[in-house]
């Protein structure tokens, strides 16, 4: 099981231990990222590009991922309700195939209710809305711990959850509403407490949470999977959608997913493609960790007449670190699209639309997220 001090930071801060020990763990996370930066700085541009890409795959097909491991892609996004009982062993084998034997980010959407994966290994648990209505934060933490323990045993080290969006509509998510039952509450303080509680449970199981969807999709006017959408105004989000993000970050959240919606008053671009939105997360909220895109296969992205490879370049240039895309039709198709993305990223560096330093920073975040790293020894020279 992964024992990174980044996870230690999550557990300590989520437990409220923000004194000297918590400060020490934060420094360890910063040191780990610095080591990752030193490591990836010597990589080729293609290696850097591959590190920023996650491969979507049906869990029943993970036996075909050896080419992805050998290429050094940074992550895998698992779909499907059924996974092989030997999945943890398969991912351990894939790690040995990966250059440097680094851990990849192995993730899935395990939110509860109607958004569950790998149910034969993880089981089922309620919608966030149901948990928020019926469980106290301690009970929600216990649920997160149970889910996280099952994920970790299955070889999954990252959960694209919890949803931090503030939305009180008691309805299934759909084309008009991306959240509904996926939200813990329509009250910002309750959504913040309950989502942070679930994140704490995952952290106790050594599973990384990717909290989402920054800066908050609650009460947006459409589901971005289906087309362009807008959130509440940036001014309104200060006292609504941003409240859970501030609390989660204060309690050690180490990874954030951007939304694909535009934010009136901040940006007319989807948040994950917007330098202004990423800057708000990095500078205004002070976030230092991993930034993940929402799927670049969403209708809100295609409506901009951007291909997914082109959107990947824009997202990285905006400051995102890890690219999610598409749905898995086959491993072969996912790898083909990933290769197109990597080629577009390399071309972006060559043509100047994406700086090499920005790509290095993104790859370092991806590598540091699931690995405890040792900095390379300094090179010494002798003179006579």
C-alpha positions in Angstrom: 0.0 0.0 0.0 1.2 3.5 -0.9 2.6 5.3 2.2 3.3 8.8 0.8 3.6 11.6 3.3 1.2 13.5 1.0 -1.5 11.2 2.4 -0.1 11.8 5.8 -0.8 15.5 5.3 -4.4 14.7 4.4 -5.0 12.5 7.5 -3.3 15.0 9.9 -5.1 18.0 8.6 -8.4 16.3 8.2 -8.1 15.3 11.8 -7.5 18.9 12.9 -3.8 18.3 13.7 -2.6 21.5 12.2 0.2 22.3 14.6 3.9 21.5 14.3 3.3 17.9 13.0 1.0 19.2 10.3 3.4 21.8 9.2 6.1 19.2 9.0 4.0 17.0 6.8 3.2 20.0 4.5 6.9 20.6 4.1 7.3 16.9 3.2 4.7 17.3 0.5 6.5 20.3 -0.9 9.8 18.4 -0.7 8.2 15.5 -2.6 7.0 17.8 -5.3 10.5 19.4 -5.6 12.0 16.0 -6.0 9.4 15.1 -8.7 10.3 18.4 -10.5 14.0 17.4 -10.5 13.2 13.9 -11.8 10.9 15.0 -14.7 13.1 17.9 -15.7 15.4 15.4 -17.5 12.6 13.6 -19.4 11.9 14.1 -23.0 8.9 16.2 -24.1 7.0 13.1 -25.1 7.6 11.5 -21.7 6.4 14.7 -20.0 3.3 14.7 -22.2 2.4 11.1 -21.5 2.7 11.7 -17.8 -0.1 14.3 -18.0 -2.6 11.9 -19.6 -5.0 9.4 -17.9 -6.2 6.5 -20.0 -10.0 5.8 -19.8 -10.6 2.0 -19.6 -13.4 -0.4 -18.7 -12.2 -2.3 -15.6 -12.9 -5.6 -17.3 -10.3 -4.7 -19.9 -7.3 -3.6 -17.8 -5.3 -6.7 -18.9 -4.7 -4.8 -22.1 -3.0 -1.8 -20.5 0.7 -3.0 -20.7 1.4 -0.7 -23.7 0.0 2.2 -21.7 2.3 1.3 -18.7 5.4 1.0 -20.9 4.6 4.4 -22.5 4.5 6.0 -19.1 1.0 7.5 -19.1 0.3 9.1 -15.8 -3.0 7.6 -14.9 -5.9 5.3 -15.6 -9.6 6.1 -15.2 -11.7 3.1 -14.6 -15.3 2.6 -15.8 -17.8 -0.2 -15.4 -19.5 -2.0 -12.5 -17.5 -5.2 -12.7 -13.7 -5.6 -12.2 -11.5 -8.7 -12.0 -10.9 -10.0 -8.5 -7.2 -9.9 -9.3 -7.2 -6.2 -10.2 -4.8 -5.1 -7.5 -2.3 -7.7 -8.8 -2.8 -6.5 -12.4 -2.0 -2.9 -11.4 1.1 -4.1 -9.5 2.3 -5.8 -12.6 1.6 -2.7 -14.7 3.7 -0.6 -12.2 6.7 -2.9 -12.9 6.2 -2.2 -16.6 6.2 1.5 -16.2 9.5 3.4 -16.7 11.1 4.0 -13.3 8.4 1.7 -11.8 6.5 4.7 -10.6 2.9 4.4 -9.3 0.3 5.6 -11.7 -2.8 7.5 -10.6 -5.4 4.7 -10.6 -8.8 6.4 -10.3 -12.5 6.0 -10.6 -15.8 7.9 -9.8 -17.0 6.4 -6.6 -19.5 9.0 -5.4 -22.3 6.8 -4.2 -25.9 6.3 -5.3 -26.2 6.4 -9.1 -22.5 7.2 -9.6 -20.7 4.0 -8.6 -18.1 1.8 -10.3 -16.5 -1.6 -9.5 -19.5 -2.6 -7.4 -18.5 -6.3 -7.3 -15.4 -5.2 -5.4 -16.5 -2.0 -3.6 -20.2 -2.5 -3.0 -22.8 0.2 -2.9 -23.5 3.2 -0.7 -25.9 6.1 -0.8 -26.1 9.2 -2.9 -24.3 12.2 -1.3 -27.7 13.9 -0.8 -29.0 10.8 1.1 -25.9 10.7 3.3 -26.1 14.4 4.0 -29.8 14.1 4.9 -29.4 11.0 7.2 -25.9 10.7 8.5 -23.8 12.9 10.7 -20.2 13.8 9.7 -18.7 11.0 11.7 -20.9 8.5 10.0 -20.0 9.9 6.6 -16.3 9.6 7.5 -17.0 5.9 8.3 -18.6 5.5 4.9 -15.6 7.1 3.2 -13.3 4.8 5.1 -15.2 1.7 4.1 -15.3 2.8 0.5 -11.6 3.8 0.5 -10.5 0.6 2.1 -12.3 -1.4 -0.6 -10.8 0.7 -3.3 -7.3 0.4 -2.0 -7.7 -3.4 -1.7 -8.7 -3.4 -5.4 -5.6 -1.4 -6.4 -7.4 1.9 -6.8 -5.5 4.7 -5.2 -7.6 7.8 -6.1 -11.3 8.6 -6.0 -12.8 11.3 -8.1 -14.9 12.3 -5.1 -16.4 13.9 -3.1 -18.6 16.3 -5.0 -18.3 19.7 -3.3 -21.0 21.4 -5.4 -23.7 23.1 -3.3 -27.1 22.1 -4.8 -30.3 21.4 -2.8 -32.4 20.0 -5.7 -33.5 16.5 -4.8 -33.4 15.0 -8.3 -31.4 12.7 -10.4 -28.6 14.4 -12.3 -29.4 14.9 -15.9 -29.0 17.2 -18.9 -30.5 20.2 -17.0 -28.8 19.6 -13.7 -25.3 18.0 -13.3 -25.7 17.6 -9.5 -29.0 17.0 -7.8 -28.5 13.9 -5.5 -24.7 14.1 -6.1 -24.5 17.1 -3.8 -24.5 16.7 0.0 -26.6 19.8 0.6 -27.9 23.1 -0.7 -26.6 24.8 2.4 -22.9 25.7 1.9 -21.7 25.0 5.4 -23.4 21.6 5.5 -22.1 20.6 2.1 -18.6 21.7 3.2 -18.7 19.7 6.5 -20.1 16.5 4.9 -17.9 16.5 1.9 -14.8 17.1 4.0 -15.9 14.2 6.3 -16.1 11.9 3.3 -12.7 13.1 2.1 -11.3 12.4 5.6 -12.6 8.8 5.4 -10.9 8.2 2.1 -7.7 9.7 3.5 -7.7 7.3 6.4 -7.8 4.5 3.8 -4.8 6.1 2.0 -6.9 6.9 -1.0 -6.5 10.3 -2.6 -9.6 12.4 -3.0 -10.1 14.6 -6.1 -12.7 17.1 -4.9 -14.9 18.6 -7.6 -16.0 20.6 -9.6 -14.1 23.9 -9.0 -15.4 26.5 -8.5 -18.8 24.8 -7.9 -21.4 23.6 -10.4 -24.4 23.9 -8.0 -27.4 25.5 -9.6 -25.6 25.8 -12.9 -27.9 26.2 -15.9 -27.0 23.0 -17.7 -24.9 19.8 -17.4 -21.6 20.4 -19.2 -21.6 16.8 -20.5 -24.4 17.9 -22.9 -23.2 21.4 -23.9 -22.1 24.8 -22.8 -23.1 25.8 -19.3 -22.7 28.6 -16.8 -22.3 28.5 -13.0 -23.6 31.1 -10.6 -21.7 34.4 -10.9 -18.2 34.6 -9.4 -19.6 37.1 -6.9 -22.3 34.7 -5.8 -19.9 31.8 -5.6 -17.9 33.6 -2.9 -20.6 32.7 -0.3 -22.0 29.5 -1.9 -20.0 27.2 -4.2 -16.5 28.2 -2.9 -17.4 27.5 0.7 -16.8 23.8 0.5 -13.6 24.2 -1.5 -12.2 26.6 1.1 -13.0 24.1 3.9 -11.7 21.1 2.0 -8.4 22.9 1.2 -8.0 24.0 4.8 -8.4 20.3 5.7 -5.7 19.1 3.4 -7.3 18.4 0.1 -4.5 17.5 -2.3 -6.3 17.3 -5.6 -9.0 19.3 -7.3 -11.1 18.7 -10.5 -12.0 21.8 -12.5 -15.5 22.1 -14.0 -16.2 22.5 -17.7 -18.6 25.4 -17.0 -17.9 29.1 -17.6 -18.1 31.4 -14.6 -19.9 34.7 -15.2 -17.8 37.6 -13.8 -14.6 35.5 -14.0 -14.2 33.8 -17.4 -16.2 33.0 -20.5 -14.2 29.8 -21.0 -14.8 26.4 -19.4 -13.1 26.6 -16.0 -10.6 23.8 -16.9 -9.5 25.7 -20.0 -9.3 29.1 -18.3 -6.1 30.6 -16.9 -8.3 32.9 -14.8 -10.1 30.0 -13.1 -6.9 28.1 -12.5 -5.3 31.2 -11.1 -8.2 31.7 -8.8 -7.6 28.2 -7.4 -3.8 28.6 -7.2 -3.4 32.2 -6.1 -6.7 33.3 -4.5 -7.3 30.0 -2.6 -3.6 29.1 -2.3 -3.9 25.6 -3.6 -0.6 23.8 -4.2 -1.7 20.3 -5.2 -2.8 18.4 -8.3 -5.3 20.0 -10.7 -7.4 17.6 -12.8 -9.6 18.4 -15.8 -13.1 17.2 -16.1 -13.6 15.1 -19.2 -12.4 16.9 -22.4 -15.0 14.8 -24.2 -17.8 16.8 -22.8 -20.2 18.8 -24.9 -19.1 22.0 -23.4 -15.6 21.4 -24.9 -16.7 20.2 -28.3 -19.0 23.2 -28.6 -15.9 25.3 -28.8 -14.9 23.4 -31.9 -11.8 22.1 -30.1 -10.7 18.5 -30.6 -9.8 16.7 -27.5 -6.0 16.8 -28.3 -6.3 20.5 -29.0 -8.2 21.0 -25.7 -5.5 19.1 -23.8 -2.9 21.7 -24.9 -5.2 24.5 -23.9 -5.9 22.9 -20.5 -2.2 22.4 -19.7 -1.4 25.9 -20.8 -4.1 27.2 -18.4 -2.4 25.4 -15.6 -4.1 22.0 -15.2 -1.9 19.0 -14.5 -3.7 15.8 -15.4 -5.9 15.3 -18.5 -9.1 13.2 -18.4 -10.9 12.5 -21.7 -13.6 10.4 -23.4 -15.2 7.2 -22.5 -13.6 3.8 -23.1 -14.8 2.0 -26.2 -11.7 -0.2 -26.2 -8.2 0.0 -24.9 -6.9 0.3 -28.5 -9.1 3.3 -29.1 -8.2 5.0 -25.8 -4.5 4.5 -26.5 -4.9 5.9 -30.0 -6.5 9.1 -28.7 -4.0 9.4 -25.9 -1.2 9.2 -28.5 -2.8 12.0 -30.5 -3.1 14.1 -27.3 0.6 13.5 -26.5 1.6 14.5 -30.1 -0.5 17.6 -29.8 1.2 18.5 -26.5 4.6 18.0 -27.9 3.7 20.1 -30.9 2.4 22.8 -28.6 5.7 23.0 -26.9 7.5 23.1 -30.2 5.2 25.8 -31.6 5.2 27.9 -28.4 1.6 27.6 -27.3 2.6 25.6 -24.3 5.8 26.3 -22.4 8.2 23.5 -21.5 8.3 24.8 -17.9 4.5 24.6 -17.6 4.6 21.0 -18.9 7.3 20.1 -16.5 5.3 21.5 -13.6 2.3 19.5 -14.6 4.2 16.3 -14.9 5.8 16.8 -11.6 2.4 17.3 -9.9 1.2 14.0 -11.5 4.3 12.1 -10.4 4.2 13.4 -6.8 0.6 12.7 -6.3 1.0 8.9 -5.9 4.7 8.5 -5.2 7.0 9.2 -2.3 10.2 10.3 -4.1 13.9 10.6 -3.3 15.6 13.6 -4.9 18.4 12.8 -7.3 21.8 13.2 -5.8 23.4 16.4 -6.8 26.0 16.2 -9.6 29.5 17.0 -8.3 32.5 18.0 -10.4 36.2 18.0 -9.6 38.8 20.4 -10.8 42.6 19.9 -11.0 
